[in-house]
């Protein structure tokens, strides 16, 4: 955690669930020189200001990742950037595809350019399991973003700016996710399930933040970090949350998968396994092909998918997770 001591840290999308938790964590555990929240929503920023009143080293910037000039201004004197801003509601992005591209893809390009211009030391971009073999526009724009950030290490040239990506699954209890949705439907006595076979990766907000901090510490540039996290069967989740509610099968939604993957079979040839995570190495490390990792190569044909996981949230462990949210 000493990596952030006396450093300026900027968080795009800083008023979101992850951004707020990340800011709170480094303000409590570290001694950052400054934490900058960069986001579009003035109301959310006002509410966050009230929550963080006790800290005199937090700043709030109104701005959009689509606005390169504003990013250039915000990145002055910044050491580290966490890029968490994104448009991510799948149906909304299918209906408004150009907006998804402008924020998720062009926004990534703007951040890369501005970070290099301002000599930012490290940038970590948050990705999603939907970027692995994407079938919806949200996943496709985030895959483009991932590729851009990895390639950003080449663009930086003689600059010291390094870019890496963190990909993880569903954050338990985050806004718009399945747990608060089920909690809402419990009041109606009916839990809608798209498909009984469905599985998902699950990670808590605290685990996600801790993992991203670790990635800031160990990154060298170009890595795609994937944490080892448990899977959950959607039926197990519904029964654990609402054992007395009726289950209604409503059919899989457009743009939705039965199971999510975070490392595809094609990525496996560049993937190394560590104790708690995987690293997908860049296919084209033009900026530095001498970087060596101590991880173990995964076997040929390896896939890290929610239905093929060895670690499952069920029974008492699942209930403990739900009680902690």
N, C-alpha and C positions, 0 to 999 in steps of 0.2 A: 504493500500500500504506500510505501515511501515514494513511489514513482510520482505521485501527485503533489508531494510537499513543495510548497513555494512555487507551484506552477499554475498557469492559467489554463483552465479546462472549459471548452465550449461544447454545449449539447444542442444539436439541432433537434427539433421536436421535443424540446425539454419539458413541456407541460404535459406530455403523455404519461402513461403509467410507468413505462420504463425510465423515461427521462427524469421524472420526479424521484423515483427510487434511487437512481444512480447518483443524482445530485445530493440527496439526503445521506447516502452511504459515504461518499467521499468527504462531505462536510463534517460528518461525525467521526470518521476513522482517520482522516488525514488532515493536513494543514495546507490546503491549497491557497495560493495567492489570490485567486479569483475563480469563481464558477459563473459562467455566462449561459443564460437560458435564451436560446434563439428559436422563436416560433411565431406563428401568424396570429394567434387568438389572444386579443387583449384581455378578454374576460378571464380566461384560464391563467394568464400571467398575473392578473390582479389577485385571483384566488390563491395562486402559488406564493405570491409576495406575502400574503397574510400568514400562510403556513410556515414560511421561512423568516419570519420577522426577527428572530434572534441572531441571524447571521448578517454581518456587515460586509462580507466578501462575496455576495451573490449579486449579479447584475442581470437585467432583463432587456433583451433586444427584440423589438417587433420586426419581423422580416420573413421573407419567403425564400426557400432554397432555389426558386426559379430566378431570383434577383441576384445576378452575379455582383453587381456594384455594391449592394447591401452586404453581401457576404464578405467582400473585400474589406469593407469598413469594420465589420464585426470580428474578422480574423486577425486584426492588428494585435501583435503581442501575444497571440495564443500559442501555447505549447502543444496541447493535445485536443483532438476533436472526436467526440462520439456522434456519429450520424445516425439518429433514430427517427428523423422525419420521413414520413411516407403516407401516401394514400393507399389504404389496404383493404377496404371493404369490397369483396369480390363482385357482388352484383352491381354496385355503384360504378366500379371501374369498367365493367363490361358495357355499361350504358354510356359512360363518359370516357372512352378510351384515350382520347387525346390528352385529357387532364392527367391521367395516370402516367402517360409518357412524359409530360412536361415536368411533373414533380419527381417521379421515381427514377427516371432515366436522365433527362436533361438536368434535373437538380443535382444528380450525382456528378455529372460533368462539371457543373459550376463549382461544386465543393472541391473537387480535385484541382481545378485550375486556381481557385482562390487560395487553397492551402499551400500549393507550390509557390505561388507569388508571395505569400506572406511567410514563407519558411516555417510553416508548422512542422513540429517534429514527428508526430504520429497521428494517424487517423484510423479509427476503427468504425466500419460501417455495419449496421445490423441488417441481416438478411432474414430469410424465412425458409421453412421446409418446402413451401410452394414454389420456390425458385429451382428446385431439383426436378428435372423433367416436367416443366410447367405445362398445365393444360388450360390455365386461365390467364387473362391479361396481367393481373396483378403479379402472378408468378413470373411471367415473361419479362415484365419491366424490372423486377428485382434481379432476375438472372442477368439482364443487361447491366444493371447497376453493379452487380458482383464482378462481372468481367471488367467493367470500367475501372473499378477501384484497384483490382489486381494490376491492370495495365498502367495505372497511375504511377506505379513505381518506376516504370520506364520513362514516362513523361517527365518525371522530376529531374532527370539528368544529373547535373552536378549538385543539385539541392539535396538536403538530407531528409526530405519528407518521405515517410514510409506509410503505406496503406495496407490494411488487412481487413478481412471480412469475418464476421461471426454469424453462423447459421444455426438456429435452434427451432424447436417446435412450439406448440401452443403454450402460452404463459397462463398458468392456472389462475383464474379469477380476474384476468385483465378485461378491460372494457370491450364489450362486443363479443366476448368469447363464450364458449358453451356453458360454463358453470353459472355465470349470472343469468344466462338465458334460461337454463333449466330451473334456477331458483325462481324466476319470474313465472314460469309455466306451472310450477308446483301449486301456486295459488289457485290455478284453474282446475287442478286435479288431473291434468292430462300432460304427459311428456311426449312431444313429437320427436320421433327418431327417423332419420332419413333411410338408414339401412342397418339391420341388426349386426352385420359383419364388420362394421366400421371400426377402425382403430386410429389412435392419434398418439403422437409424442406429447409428453407433458413435462413442464419445468416450472418451478415456482419463480416468482419475481426475484426473490433473494438469491436463488441459485443462478439465475440468468445474470444478475448484476455482478455477483462474485466471479462468474466465469469470464465476463467481459473485462473485468479488472485484471484477471490473470492473463488474458490475452494481450492487454496493453503491456504487461510486464515482459512477456516472452516473445512477442512478435518481432520478426526481422524484416517483414515486408513481403506481401504477396500470398500469405497463407489464407486459406479458408478454414476457420476453426469450427469444429462440430462437437458439442459436448455429448458424452454418454449419458443419456437420460432415459427414464422408464416410458413404457407405452401404457395406454389404458384402452380397454374395450368400451365402446360407447354404451353398451348395455350394462356393463358393470358400473359405470359412472351413474347412469340413470337410476339403477336399483339402489345404489349406495346413497344417493341424494334424496330420492323420493320412492321409498319402498311401497308406499300405499297408493301411489298414483298409477293411473292406467297408461300403458304405452300405446302410442298411435304411430304406425309406420306411414310416413308421408312420401317416401321415395327420394332418391338421391337428387340433389339440386344441380343445376347447370354449373359447370366449372369446379365441381367437387370430386375428390378422389375417395375411393374406399379406404385406402391406406396412404400415408404420406412417407416420403423417403427424404433423407438428408444427404446420403452419399449414394450416387447411382452406380450401376455396374461399369459404366464408361469412366466414371471418376475414380474407380477403384485402383486403376493402374498407377495413379498419382497419389494414392492415399496411404498415410502412415498412421499406425495405431499407437496411442500412448495409454497410460493407466486410466485417465478420466476423460479422454477426448481423442478425436481424430483430427489430422491435418490433411487437407487436400492441397497438395503442392501445385504451384502454377505450372501450366503446360509449357509456357514460353517464358522462362525467367531471364529475359534479355538483360535486365539490369544487374544481375549477379547470379551466375550459374554455379558458384562455388559454395553456396550455403548448404550445410550438412545438418541433418536432423538425426537424433538418436532413436526415433520411433521404429516400430516394426512394420514392414510392408504387409498390407492385408492380402489375403489369398485371391487368386484370380477368380473373377465372378462374384466377388463380395458385393453385397448391397446392405446398406444400413436403412432399413425401412421399419415402420411402426408395427407391421404384422410379423416381422421376422426377428424382432427384438428378443433378447434373453431376459430382459428386466421388465417386469409387469407390475403396475399399480393395481392391487386388488385387496379385498378383505380389510383387515385392520389398518394396513398401510395406506390404503386409499381413503379410509375414513379419517385417519390422522391428517392427511393432506387437506381434506375438505374442512376439517375443524380449524385448521391453521389459517384459512383464508378470511 
